[in-house]
Amino acid sequence: MSDNPYRPIACGLHESYQYAVMTRTRLDLNWRDESGQHHQAQVLPIDVVTRDKAEYLVVRDSSGEELAVRLDQIVGAIDLVSGKNLE
């Protein structure tokens, strides 16, 4: 996504992702990858990391694969326990 510079997300949303990591809250996550393709998966958030001047939510999907999803490319995230959107 070198042609697509990182756009910082709202602090409250960033804190929601960090809280999901700390509480091991499973999420229904929707995002776009580097090519713009849309993805959806039920995931377990593992960490929020910064690299290459962007922030990522590191998750584990149902097959056990770890993925790093750029925070500004997340389209939506729903807490699978409460059914609430992360905001």
C-alpha positions as CSV (number, residue, x, y, z in Angstrom):
1,M,0.0,0.0,0.0
2,S,2.9,2.3,-0.7
3,D,0.6,4.5,-2.8
4,N,-2.0,4.5,0.0
5,P,-0.4,6.3,3.0
6,Y,-1.6,5.3,6.5
7,R,-4.4,7.5,7.9
8,P,-4.4,7.5,11.7
9,I,-7.7,6.3,13.2
10,A,-9.6,7.8,16.1
11,C,-8.1,7.3,19.5
12,G,-11.2,5.8,20.9
13,L,-11.3,3.1,18.1
14,H,-7.6,2.4,18.7
15,E,-8.3,1.9,22.4
16,S,-11.2,-0.5,21.4
17,Y,-8.8,-2.7,19.4
18,Q,-6.3,-2.7,22.3
19,Y,-9.1,-3.6,24.8
20,A,-10.2,-6.5,22.5
21,V,-6.6,-7.7,22.6
22,M,-6.3,-7.5,26.4
23,T,-9.7,-9.2,27.0
24,R,-9.2,-11.8,24.2
25,T,-12.5,-10.7,22.6
26,R,-13.3,-12.5,19.4
27,L,-14.3,-10.2,16.5
28,D,-16.1,-10.4,13.2
29,L,-13.7,-8.4,11.2
30,N,-14.1,-6.8,7.8
31,W,-11.2,-5.2,6.0
32,R,-9.5,-4.5,2.7
33,D,-6.0,-5.8,1.8
34,E,-3.2,-4.1,-0.1
35,S,-4.9,-4.7,-3.4
36,G,-8.3,-3.4,-2.2
37,Q,-9.9,-6.8,-2.0
38,H,-12.5,-7.1,0.8
39,H,-12.1,-9.8,3.5
40,Q,-14.3,-11.0,6.4
41,A,-13.3,-13.4,9.1
42,Q,-14.0,-14.3,12.8
43,V,-10.7,-13.6,14.5
44,L,-9.0,-13.5,17.8
45,P,-7.0,-10.2,18.3
46,I,-3.5,-10.8,19.4
47,D,-1.7,-7.5,19.4
48,V,-1.7,-3.9,18.0
49,V,1.7,-3.1,16.4
50,T,3.4,-0.3,14.6
51,R,5.7,-0.9,11.6
52,D,6.5,0.8,8.4
53,K,4.8,4.0,9.6
54,A,1.4,2.3,10.0
55,E,-0.5,0.5,12.8
56,Y,-1.8,-3.1,12.5
57,L,-4.1,-5.4,14.4
58,V,-2.5,-8.8,14.5
59,V,-5.2,-11.5,14.6
60,R,-5.5,-15.2,14.4
61,D,-8.2,-16.6,12.2
62,S,-10.3,-19.8,12.6
63,S,-7.6,-21.8,10.8
64,G,-4.9,-20.6,13.2
65,E,-3.2,-18.3,10.6
66,E,-1.9,-15.0,11.9
67,L,-2.7,-12.0,9.9
68,A,-1.7,-8.3,10.3
69,V,-4.5,-6.0,9.3
70,R,-3.8,-2.3,8.8
71,L,-6.0,-0.4,11.2
72,D,-7.1,2.2,8.6
73,Q,-8.2,-0.6,6.2
74,I,-10.6,-2.1,8.7
75,V,-14.2,-1.5,7.4
76,G,-16.0,-2.9,10.5
77,A,-15.5,-4.9,13.6
78,I,-18.2,-6.5,15.7
79,D,-17.6,-8.0,19.2
80,L,-18.9,-11.6,18.8
81,V,-20.0,-11.8,22.5
82,S,-22.0,-8.5,22.8
83,G,-22.8,-8.1,19.1
84,K,-21.7,-4.4,19.3
85,N,-19.7,-2.6,16.7
86,L,-16.3,-1.4,17.9
87,E,-16.3,2.4,17.8
